[in-house]
Amino acid sequence: MSELCKRAVMLLFLAWCAFVPETIFTQKDFEKLKPIVGTWLNKRSRGDIYETWTRKSEKEFAGMSYTLAGAGATAGDTTPLEKVRLYIQGGEIVYAPVAAGQNDEKEVLFKLKTIEGNRFVFENLQHDFPKRIVYDFRSSDSLYAHIEGEVQSRQRRVDYPYRRIH
């Protein structure tokens, strides 16, 4: 093959790679997220966080996180933190939270980038913070989540160790 043909083939290959999605996820991949269904508790000294997930359809889970007041006149009151849609569409798995009081109450889309065993990494590099949301199912009753990204040019990570309560 002539040098010109080799270069043309290489350029065509590179152009093709630029338009192919990084990863195409399937319904089988989406089903790996089934363990999320239930209620999870993150015990913290400054207030426990609960995360509750349900299955809405074959292609969507719905979640919400909240705190629960434990004492005094406000005992039992819930304070919503965020609502989340987790869905599959067109080969992409999307984690779409709406954080209370942020982003004009609009969803911010984080697309699944990798699945490594029971660890799911969602990413949106255009978002201010976080840029990554990670869910790691360590056992049927243990979920370790964290968010990460940059804040004022410094790496920041917030961990959320959960245990299943329902």
N, C-alpha and C positions, 0 to 999 in steps of 0.2 A: 504494500500500500504506500502510495506516495506521501511525503511529509505534509502536503496540503490537505490530502484526504484525512490523515490522522488528526490534524488540527481541527478540521471541520467536524469530525465525529466527536472529538473531545468537547468542542463548543456546544454542539447539540446536546450532548449528555449533561453538561453543566446547566444549560438552559432548562432542560427537562427537570433536573433536580431542584431548581429554584421554584418550580410551580407545583411540585408534589408535596402534599402535606407531610409534616415531620413524622407524625404517627397517626395511623388510622385505628381507632378503637372500635370494638364490636359489642354487640349485646352480651356476649359471653364475658367480655372484660367488665361491662357494667354490672353484671350479676355478682362479680367479686366484691361489690360494695354492699351486698345484702346484710352483712353483720352490723351495719350502722343502725339498723332499725332497733328502736328501744329507747330507754332513757339512761343517760350517762351523768355521773356526778364527779365534779372536780372540787374536792374539799380544799378550802383556802381560809387562811386566818382573817382575811378582809372580806369574806363573803363567798359562800359556795356558788359555783356555776353549774347549772343543769343544761344539758343538751338533749332534746327529744326529737327523734326521727320516726317518720312513718313512710310507708310505701304508697304513693299516690297512683301509680300506674306502672305498666311494664317498663316505661322509659323515664320515670321520675320518682325521686324521693323528696320529701319535704322535711326540713328541720327548723328548729328554733332553739335559741339559747336564752337563758334568763337567770336572774338571781332570785333567791327566795329569802325574805326577811325572816330572822329566827327568833326575835324577842321583842317584847314591849308592844305598844299599840299597833305597830305595823307587822306583827308576826303573821307569817303566811302570805304577805303581799308579794306579788311577783313584779320584777322590773325586767321588761324585755331588753335583750341586748342586740339580737339580730334574728332575721328569718332567712332561710336558705332554700334555694331550689337546687337540686343535684340531678342533672338529666343528661341523656344521650341524644345527640342530634347530628345527623350527617357525618358520622365517623368521629365526632368529638364528644368527650365527656366534660361537662361544664359544672363548676361549683359557682353558684350565683347568689352571694349574700346581699342582704339589705340591712345595713347596720343602723340601729336606732339613732336618729339625729345626724346622720352623715350622708354625704353624696346626694342631697336632695331626696332622700328616701328611694333612690334608684338602685337597681342591681349593679354590682361590679362583677364582671365575668372573669373567672379564673379557669383556664383550660388545663385538663389533665395532660401532663407531660410524660410522666413515667409511672409504671407499676412495677414494683420490685417485691415479689412475694405478696405480703399483705400491707405494703406501704404504698400510698398514693400521693403523688406530688402534683399540686395544681399551681399554675403560674400565670401572672399578669405583670410583665415587666414595665408596663406603662403606668401602673398604679403607684401612688405615693408610698403607702405602707398599709398592709404588707405587700410584698411582691410574690411571696410563696406561701401556700397553705399546705401542710402535710398532715395526713391521717395515717397512723400506723396501728393496725390491729394486732396487738401482741398476743392476745388470747381471746377466748369468747367473752371474757368479762373485763378485758383491759384494752383501753384505747389511749394511745399517746398521740396527741395532736400538738402542732406548733405552727406559729406564723413567724415569718422572717422577712427582712429587707433592710433598707437603709433609712435612718432617721438622722438628719443633719450630717450627712456624709459618714456616718458610723453604722456599722452592722448592728442590728438589733434582732433579738429572738425572744419570743414569749412562748413558754411551754404550758400545755394544758393536759396533765395526766388525768384521765377519766377512768372510773370503774362503772361497770353496768349495774344499775339498780332495778331495772325492769326489762 
